Amino acid sequence: MVESIERAICKNARIRSLDGWYYRIDKKSLDARKEPIVNRFRVSLQQEPFEDQPTFTPRVENTDDTAIVVGFGPAGMFAALQLLESGIKPIVIERGKPVKERRRDLVDIFRKQHVHIDSNYCFGEGGAGTFSDGKLYTRSKKRGEIKQVLQTFVNHGAPDNILYEAHPHIGTNKLPEIVSDIRETILTAGGEVRFNTKLTGIEIDNGEVVAVETNNGRIATKQVILATGHSARDVFELLHKQEIVIEAKPFALGVRIEHQQKLIDQIQYKCKTRGAYLPPASYSLVHQVNGRGVFSFCMCPGGIIAPAMTASDEVVVNGWSPSKRNGEFANSGFVVEIRPEDWNQFGRQNPLAAMEFQAAVEKKAFVAGGSNLQAPAQRVGDYVKKRVSTSLAETSYIPGVESVDLRQVLPQVVHSRIGPAIQHFGKRLKGYNSNEAMLVGVESRTSSPVRIPRDKITLQHPDIVGLYPCGEGAGYAGGIMSAALDGIACAKAIAQIIS
Ligand SMILES: Cc1cc2nc3c(=O)[nH]c(=O)nc-3n(C[C@H](O)[C@H](O)[C@H](O)COP(=O)(O)OP(=O)(O)OC[C@H]3O[C@@H](n4cnc5c(N)ncnc54)[C@H](O)[C@@H]3O)c2cc1C
């Protein structure tokens, strides 16, 4: 591959050889729209070495300036790095455990049908991003900071192709070590990370933060970055109880759809077998049904459907794939927009109504699956024909699946749109709606069902000086990259006040 790239560079630049030249791949994308399928590269070529990409240079120095970062997901992690860069000591509190111990707790989901409430696919070192797929796409235009985040991942062990791939991806097998390596950088630079430490209250005096309360005691502080993710329901309840203004927020809910990866390759590459230089194929689909968006979400080629619940009495699915994406299956979220009129039954003025709507569907899925963390499932063709599957196709979801009528589990606003959308997508991708494909429920943690308001400039809660709602849980990010960028933004906002 390298040789053919270098040959192409010489040909395009009309030079004989690369002796005395330096090149850098700036972008690589796959064009599979027509035959032949081609990899396109954008390359910079010059006669001096390239400067290093921007990265963090956390300062090691004694400082009295501190800020509390609640949550060590991508938002909290990059907030901590940026605080250090600005000479402020971050004290990170994280309810979960370091990656190694967290991994052991995940095994209990499969072996004992038990979900540890503070250590699971969503909670623990690295947050929901650790055992995720590690796709690093974002619609953000903050090019400099995006490069900085990508370079930071590379400096901590990610492959350097994430710097130029059009759709960069790290993979679940690589993320845990990267995350713990970033923690080491934070500690070496003078930050603190306290695991098994859960936020239980925010002490406010006269409209200003004065301390946080945790299961391990009180910590005095004037600045708190609240980056607790979309699954920390107890945090949303805590804020509501403390009469801190929060609001219900639209999100999306549905199922995971799973196919054989071979089928998706055949559809997308229009060939029997994928060529050696082609990555496992993916797709991105969107359609309107009765005025609502129905769309694919977080597609994982060669991946696994993961049990992403945070309690033992609910079923939530998500997906991940290893760096090589070499698994047998391709899975993707298949979700429908949820709007305020859907959660009215939980109270028009109730800021937790969207969350309660979401939780009710997850509990229903738990019961339908047999109350043992198995997920309710149905073959795609059977779903469309409105019949319960008499047998299920194999799936990658390890806790197992139970054949049910998914219409009995999903809210009407969702289940009435899934059938028409499947048929529509089946016309665009021939075979997508085959009866060998499976629907596995429920995909409900697509984004936060709550927004914590904040001022656009200061990024502080409008009523509370020193409280910085941050990341996906607060409603300002959707994915690893945007959460990381939001963490950086909140840390910079604090630095402006402290300096
Ligand atoms: C299986 C799976 C696959 C995914 N795949 C992708 C992907 O490929 N690409 C992508 O962009 N996104 C993916 N996501 C989503 C992505 O992980 C999240 O968008 C991202 O992690 C959000 O970052 P965050 O820092 O805002 O919150 P989180 O990552 O959720 O982190 C919040 C942290 O806060 C901690 N916390 C919660 N409550 C408290 C408390 N009371 N006290 C102390 N700590 C607390 C939690 O333990 C957690 O560690 C995936 C998610 C899952 C579950």
The ligand as a Gaussian input file, in Angstrom:
#p B3LYP/6-31G(d) Opt

LIG

0 1
 C      -21.288000       0.578000      23.580000
 C      -21.138000       2.020000      23.162000
 C      -20.594000       2.321000      21.920000
 C      -20.411000       3.647000      21.521000
 N      -19.780000       3.906000      20.345000
 C      -19.451000       5.177000      20.022000
 C      -18.672000       5.462000      18.878000
 O      -18.245000       4.585000      18.153000
 N      -18.393000       6.761000      18.606000
 C      -18.843000       7.786000      19.389000
 O      -18.556000       8.948000      19.088000
 N      -19.588000       7.533000      20.484000
 C      -19.886000       6.259000      20.824000
 N      -20.611000       6.009000      21.958000
 C      -21.084000       7.158000      22.739000
 C      -19.933000       7.791000      23.517000
 O      -19.322000       6.826000      24.290000
 C      -20.458000       8.946000      24.339000
 O      -21.045000       9.873000      23.466000
 C      -19.353000       9.646000      25.110000
 O      -18.668000       8.740000      25.908000
 C      -19.934000      10.768000      25.969000
 O      -18.904000      11.338000      26.714000
 P      -19.148000      12.088000      28.092000
 O      -17.809000      12.296000      28.675000
 O      -20.036000      13.245000      27.881000
 O      -19.968000      11.055000      29.020000
 P      -19.642000       9.581000      29.434000
 O      -18.688000       8.936000      28.540000
 O      -20.959000       8.931000      29.639000
 O      -18.901000       9.716000      30.836000
 C      -19.549000      10.108000      32.006000
 C      -18.754000       9.616000      33.189000
 O      -19.326000      10.187000      34.369000
 C      -19.319000       9.225000      35.407000
 N      -20.364000       9.561000      36.384000
 C      -21.706000       9.481000      36.211000
 N      -22.339000       9.878000      37.336000
 C      -21.367000      10.224000      38.228000
 C      -21.397000      10.686000      39.583000
 N      -22.561000      10.881000      40.252000
 N      -20.221000      10.914000      40.188000
 C      -19.028000      10.687000      39.551000
 N      -18.950000      10.236000      38.276000
 C      -20.110000      10.016000      37.626000
 C      -19.598000       7.924000      34.670000
 O      -19.164000       6.811000      35.434000
 C      -18.822000       8.106000      33.386000
 O      -17.524000       7.588000      33.497000
 C      -20.815000       4.696000      22.383000
 C      -21.397000       4.401000      23.628000
 C      -21.546000       3.090000      24.024000
 C      -22.148000       2.783000      25.379000

